């Protein structure tokens, strides 16, 4: 059987990141839901959503987040992944407020601190334990975000403590400024450090083409993420007007490499059971 690949989309750009003029960044619940549904129809199995306000800034108020899910659920059963991350001034509790909406099925769980440009993205071990326990209590599946090799050891530690349960899903986050660079060598080293048969995915922040995503597919990735939160480019100098264009382009890469897209029901079986 051909290996099943889950396409994920992170549709909303981070505030402050400039976009080419022709790129339509979704901000309102209606816009985010419309683009998410289009991506699901084009082959996306999961959507990654931050809790944002009317200006696209992260917030502890669920109003727009829950409204977005309302609209998505009118037309799609795509897996909903809530974020507990993002460089912000939110409190410990506010960062995981997405877990308060019981339709969230997965959540990102950052496994340590790292440099982001001139700032430090702080995720202390006590805080990680708090978010992991909240996910356990809410029966939400964590996706362990890996920015450095040592964070894989943190995953093992929390699993030993009973805060993470098998199967554990890993996601390599590469390319963030001042953090681990997005190279095939770094990706191979991280992948080689995982337990046997672990499922993993990739985020390539600021990518200018799909070359590293194609490398990840060849190395055994299960989840490939695209979207305006990471980059608008699918090829050097060629930005997508809408998120769905990125899904369509990476879908073609998946098929050209001989893999199959996981349908939403298949994505649920892989990620949520």
C-alpha positions as CSV (number, residue, x, y, z in Angstrom):
1,X,0.0,0.0,0.0
2,X,1.1,3.5,-0.7
3,X,2.0,5.6,2.4
4,X,-0.7,8.0,3.5
5,X,0.2,11.6,3.9
6,X,-1.8,14.1,5.9
7,X,-1.8,17.7,4.7
8,X,-2.1,20.4,7.3
9,X,-2.8,24.0,6.8
10,X,-2.0,27.0,9.1
11,X,-4.0,29.6,7.3
12,X,-3.4,32.9,9.1
13,X,-0.2,34.8,8.9
14,X,1.5,36.1,12.0
15,X,0.9,39.8,12.6
16,X,3.8,41.9,11.5
17,X,4.8,39.6,8.7
18,X,4.5,41.4,5.4
19,X,2.7,39.8,2.5
20,X,2.9,40.4,-1.3
21,X,0.0,42.5,-2.5
22,X,-1.9,39.8,-4.2
23,X,-2.0,37.4,-1.1
24,X,-5.4,37.3,0.7
25,X,-4.7,36.7,4.4
26,X,-7.8,35.5,6.2
27,X,-8.6,37.3,9.5
28,X,-12.3,37.2,10.2
29,X,-14.0,33.9,11.2
30,X,-15.8,33.9,7.9
31,X,-12.6,34.3,5.9
32,X,-10.6,31.7,7.9
33,X,-13.5,29.2,7.7
34,X,-13.9,29.8,3.9
35,X,-10.2,29.2,3.2
36,X,-10.1,26.2,5.6
37,X,-13.1,24.6,3.9
38,X,-11.5,25.2,0.5
39,X,-8.3,23.6,1.7
40,X,-10.2,20.6,3.1
41,X,-11.9,20.1,-0.2
42,X,-8.5,20.2,-1.9
43,X,-7.1,17.5,0.3
44,X,-6.1,19.0,3.7
45,X,-6.8,16.8,6.7
46,X,-6.0,19.1,9.5
47,X,-6.1,22.9,10.2
48,X,-3.9,24.6,12.8
49,X,-5.6,27.6,14.4
50,X,-4.5,30.2,17.0
51,X,-7.0,32.0,19.2
52,X,-6.9,35.4,17.5
53,X,-8.9,38.7,17.8
54,X,-10.4,40.7,15.0
55,X,-7.0,42.1,14.0
56,X,-5.3,38.7,13.9
57,X,-3.5,39.1,17.2
58,X,-3.4,36.3,19.7
59,X,-5.8,36.6,22.6
60,X,-7.3,34.8,25.5
61,X,-10.8,35.5,24.2
62,X,-12.4,32.5,22.4
63,X,-15.1,34.5,20.6
64,X,-13.6,34.6,17.1
65,X,-11.9,31.2,17.5
66,X,-15.1,29.4,18.4
67,X,-17.1,31.2,15.7
68,X,-14.5,30.1,13.2
69,X,-15.0,26.4,14.2
70,X,-18.8,26.9,14.1
71,X,-18.5,27.9,10.4
72,X,-15.9,25.2,9.5
73,X,-18.1,22.5,11.0
74,X,-21.0,23.5,8.8
75,X,-19.1,22.1,5.8
76,X,-16.1,20.1,7.0
77,X,-15.0,17.5,9.5
78,X,-11.3,18.5,9.1
79,X,-9.2,17.8,12.2
80,X,-9.1,20.9,14.4
81,X,-5.7,21.6,16.0
82,X,-5.6,24.4,18.5
83,X,-2.3,26.2,19.2
84,X,-0.8,26.7,22.7
85,X,2.2,28.5,21.2
86,X,3.2,31.7,19.5
87,X,5.4,34.5,20.7
88,X,3.1,36.6,22.8
89,X,2.4,38.2,26.2
90,X,-0.4,35.8,27.0
91,X,-0.5,34.1,30.4
92,X,0.1,30.4,31.0
93,X,-3.6,29.8,31.1
94,X,-4.4,32.1,28.1
95,X,-1.9,30.3,25.9
96,X,-4.0,27.1,26.2
97,X,-7.4,28.6,26.1
98,X,-8.1,26.8,22.8
99,X,-8.5,23.6,24.9
100,X,-11.7,25.2,26.4
101,X,-13.5,24.6,23.1
102,X,-14.4,20.9,23.2
103,X,-14.2,20.6,19.4
104,X,-10.5,21.0,19.4
105,X,-9.1,17.5,18.8
106,X,-5.3,18.2,18.7
107,X,-3.1,20.9,20.2
108,X,0.5,22.0,19.6
109,X,2.7,21.4,22.6
110,X,6.1,23.1,22.5
111,X,8.7,21.0,24.1
112,X,11.2,23.7,25.1
113,X,12.5,27.3,24.7
114,X,14.2,28.6,21.7
115,X,15.4,31.9,20.1
116,X,13.0,33.6,17.8
117,X,14.9,36.4,16.0
118,X,16.0,38.8,18.8
119,X,13.5,37.3,21.3
120,X,13.3,34.2,23.4
121,X,10.3,31.9,22.9
122,X,9.9,30.7,26.5
123,X,8.4,27.3,27.3
124,X,9.7,26.1,30.7
125,X,9.4,22.5,31.8
126,X,6.8,23.3,34.5
127,X,4.7,25.2,31.9
128,X,5.0,22.3,29.5
129,X,3.8,19.9,32.2
130,X,0.8,22.2,32.9
131,X,-0.2,22.3,29.2
132,X,0.3,18.5,28.8
133,X,-1.9,17.9,31.9
134,X,-4.6,20.2,30.5
135,X,-4.5,18.2,27.2
136,X,-4.9,15.0,29.1
137,X,-7.8,16.3,31.1
138,X,-9.5,17.6,27.9
139,X,-8.7,14.4,26.0
140,X,-6.9,16.4,23.3
141,X,-4.0,14.8,21.5
142,X,-0.8,16.7,21.7
143,X,1.5,17.3,18.8
144,X,5.0,17.7,20.2
145,X,6.8,20.7,18.6
146,X,10.5,20.1,18.3
147,X,12.8,23.0,17.7
148,X,16.0,21.3,18.8
149,X,17.4,17.8,19.4
150,X,17.2,18.1,23.2
151,X,13.4,18.5,23.0
152,X,13.1,14.9,21.9
153,X,14.6,13.9,25.3
154,X,12.0,16.2,26.9
155,X,9.2,14.2,25.2
156,X,10.7,11.0,26.6
157,X,10.8,12.5,30.0
158,X,7.2,13.6,30.0
159,X,6.1,10.2,28.6
160,X,8.0,8.5,31.5
161,X,6.1,10.9,33.9
162,X,2.8,9.8,32.4
163,X,2.0,13.2,30.9
164,X,2.3,12.0,27.3
165,X,0.8,8.8,26.1
166,X,1.5,6.6,23.1
167,X,1.3,7.0,20.2
168,X,3.3,10.3,20.4
169,X,3.2,12.6,17.4
170,X,6.3,14.8,16.7
171,X,6.5,17.9,14.6
172,X,9.8,19.4,13.5
173,X,9.8,23.2,13.4
174,X,12.6,24.4,11.3
175,X,13.7,27.7,9.7
176,X,12.6,30.1,12.5
177,X,15.1,33.0,12.6
178,X,17.9,32.4,15.2
179,X,16.6,28.8,15.8
180,X,17.5,25.6,14.0
181,X,18.0,26.2,10.3
182,X,15.9,24.4,7.7
183,X,18.4,22.1,6.1
184,X,18.2,18.5,5.0
185,X,21.1,17.6,7.3
186,X,19.2,19.0,10.4
187,X,16.0,17.3,9.3
188,X,17.7,13.9,8.9
189,X,19.4,14.2,12.3
190,X,16.2,14.9,14.0
191,X,14.3,12.2,12.2
192,X,17.1,9.7,13.0
193,X,16.7,10.5,16.7
194,X,13.1,9.4,16.9
195,X,11.8,6.1,18.3
196,X,11.1,3.5,15.7
197,X,7.8,3.9,13.9
198,X,7.1,7.3,15.3
199,X,4.8,9.6,13.3
200,X,6.2,13.0,12.6
201,X,5.6,16.1,10.5
202,X,7.3,19.3,9.5
203,X,6.9,23.0,9.6
204,X,9.3,25.1,7.5
205,X,9.0,28.7,8.5
206,X,9.8,31.2,5.9
207,X,10.2,28.7,3.1
208,X,10.7,29.9,-0.5
209,X,9.9,26.6,-2.1
210,X,8.8,23.0,-1.2
211,X,12.2,21.4,-1.5
212,X,12.5,20.6,2.3
213,X,8.9,19.4,2.4
214,X,9.7,17.0,-0.4
215,X,12.8,15.8,1.5
216,X,10.6,15.2,4.6
217,X,8.2,13.1,2.5
218,X,11.1,11.0,1.3
219,X,12.4,10.6,4.8
220,X,9.1,9.2,6.1
221,X,7.0,12.2,7.2
222,X,3.4,11.6,7.9
223,X,2.2,15.3,8.2
224,X,3.2,18.1,5.9
225,X,2.1,21.6,6.8
226,X,1.7,24.6,4.6
227,X,-0.2,27.9,5.0
228,X,0.3,31.6,5.3
229,X,1.4,31.3,9.0
230,X,4.6,29.6,7.6
231,X,5.0,31.1,4.1
232,X,3.0,32.1,1.1
233,X,5.6,30.7,-1.4
234,X,5.4,27.4,-3.2
235,X,8.2,28.1,-5.6
236,X,10.9,30.8,-5.6
237,X,9.3,34.1,-6.4
238,X,5.8,32.6,-6.7
239,X,3.4,33.4,-3.8
240,X,-0.1,31.9,-3.5
241,X,-3.1,34.2,-3.5
242,X,-5.0,31.9,-1.2
243,X,-4.0,29.1,1.2
244,X,-5.8,26.6,-1.1
245,X,-3.2,27.2,-3.8
246,X,-0.5,25.9,-1.4
247,X,-2.5,22.8,-0.6
248,X,-3.1,22.1,-4.3
249,X,0.6,22.6,-5.1
250,X,1.9,20.3,-2.2
251,X,-0.8,17.8,-3.1
252,X,0.8,17.5,-6.5
253,X,4.2,17.0,-5.0
254,X,2.8,14.2,-2.7
255,X,1.3,12.4,-5.7
256,X,4.3,12.9,-7.9
257,X,6.5,11.2,-5.2
258,X,4.1,8.2,-5.3
259,X,2.3,8.7,-2.0
260,X,-1.5,9.1,-1.3
261,X,-3.3,11.8,0.5
262,X,-5.0,10.7,3.7
263,X,-8.7,11.5,3.6
264,X,-10.1,13.3,6.7
265,X,-11.4,10.0,8.2
266,X,-8.0,8.5,7.6
267,X,-6.2,11.5,9.2
268,X,-8.4,11.1,12.3
269,X,-7.5,7.4,12.5
270,X,-3.8,8.2,12.3
271,X,-3.7,11.2,14.6
272,X,-6.5,10.7,17.1
273,X,-6.4,7.0,17.9
